[in-house]
Amino acid sequence: MNKLCLIIIIGIIFFNFIGIASVSALSITVHVPEKYNEVNAGERFYFEISVKYPENPTRIDLRLTYEVVDANGEVIASAKTLKAVETQASFIDFIVLPDEMEFGRHEIDILVRDYGDLDEKVGSSFNVTRNRVDTLFTYVYILIGAVVLLLILIIVVLLRRGR
C-alpha cells in the first residue's frame, strides 16, 4: 500500500514537472452591424467584439489593437485598448476613419494579446462609400456648369444672328 501511494505521489510530481499542457478554449469574433457595412470616410466605424473564455479561472487583461486595412494591406487607421475579461465579454467599439480614405472594400483587423503567450487575430470587412453630401455637391456643380455653358452658347448664337 505504501509503495502504491509513493508511486502515485511520484507520478503526480513527475507530471507536474514535465508540464502537461493545458489548452484553453478562447473564442474571439468580430461582427460589423448591418448599418455599418457601408460607411463614409471621416465617420466613426462601429463594430462588435465577442470574447468567450470559458476555462479562464481568473480575470485576464486583453490588449486589443484595431487596424483598418485597405485592399493593398496598408494600415489606414489604428487604435489600442485594454479590456478585462473573465469567462466572456461582448462590447461595441469604434474607430474614426480618416477623411482621405480611398473608397472601396476595407478590413477591420483586431489583434488580441495578453501578457503571456496569447496572440490572435480576427477580422471582418466593410465598404467605404462616397459621402452623399459630397456627391450631391458634385452633381450641383456639374449642373451649374452645364447651365453656364448653355447660356454662353445662347449668347453666342444671338450675337451671330444680330450681325
N, C-alpha and C positions, 0 to 999 in steps of 0.2 A: 504494500500500500504506500509506503514511504517512497519507494522507487517510482511509482506511478505519479505521485504528487510532484516529485523532483523533476521528472521528465516533462510534465505539463508546465511547470514553472519555467524550466529552461526553454521549452518551446515558445512560451509567451514572450520571454525576454529576447530570444533569437529573432522572432518575427517582428518585434518592435525595433530591433537594431537594423535589420535589413530593410525596413521601411516598406511595408506593403502599401502600395499607392492607393489612396482613396480618391475616387473620381467624383467630383461634384457635378450635379446636373444644373448647369447655368444656361438659361434661355433668354436671349435678348432679341427683341423685334422692334422695328421702326415702321410706323404707319403714317402715311400722308392723308389727312382727311380729304374727302372729295372736293370740298370748297377750295383747297389749296393745291390741287393737281395742276392748275394753271394760275400763275401769279405774275404780277407786273414787276419789272425791275425797279428797285428802290423801295419796295414794300417789305413788310415783315412776312416771313415764310414760317408757318406753324407746322409742327409735326408731333406725333405721339410716340413715346418710347415706353416699352413694357419690359420689365426685368423680372424674371422668375428664377429664384434660387432656393428651392425647397429644402435642400440639405444644409443650408448655411446655419450653423449653430449660434452665431453672434452677428451683430451689426457689422457691415463692411462698407468702407468708403470706396465708391467707384469714381474714377476720374474720366469724364466724358469729354471728347473733343469732337465738335461738329465741323464738318468741312463740306462746302458746296463746291462740286467739281463739274467742269464743263465737259463737252464731248471729247476734247483732246486730253483729258486727265489733269488739266491745270486747276489748282485750287483757286477759287474766286473769292471765297469768304470763309472765315473760320471763327470759332468761339470755343471756350473751355468752361466747364462747370464741374462741380463736385457734388455727388449725391450719396446719401447714406441709405443702404438697403439691408433689410433683414431677410425675409423669405420671398417677398415680392413687392414690386412698386410699379406704378404706372403714372406717367406725368406728361403734360404737354409743354413743349418748349418752343422757342422761335430763334431765328437768326435773321438779321436785317440784310437784305440783298443789296448789292451796290447799284447805283443808278446807271452806271456804264456797262452793265452786263449785256452780253450778246443774247439774242432771242433764240429759243430752241430748247432742246432737251438737256436737263442738268440732273445731277445726282446729289443727294444728301448722304454723306458717309458719316457714321458715328463710330469713333474708335473708343473702346471701353477698356480701361486698365484699372487695376487695383495696385496696391503697394507690394504685391507679390508677383506671381507668375502669370496672372491673367492678362491677356492681350487679345481682344476680339474686335472684329469689325463687322458692322451691319450697314445696310444702305437701302435706299429707295429712290425712285426717280420722279421728276416733275418737269413741267414745261414753264419756261419764262416767255410771256407774250408781250406784245406791244401794249403800252398804256393806251387805253381807249380815248382819253382826252387828247393825247399827242396825235393819235390817228385822226381824230376829228379836226384838229387844227391843221393838219396836213391837207385834208380834203378842202377845208375852207380856203387855205392859201392857193390851192390849185384852182378852185372856183373863182376866186378874186382875180387871179392871173388870166384865166380864160375870158372873164368879163372885160378886163382892161384891154386884152388883145383884140377882142371883138369890137370894142369902142374905137380903138386905133384904126382897125380896118374900115369901119363905117365912116370915120372922119376922112380917111384917105380916099375912099370911093366918092364921097360927097365933094371933096376938093377937086378931084379929077373931072367930075361932071360939070362943075362950075366954070371951068376954063373954056 
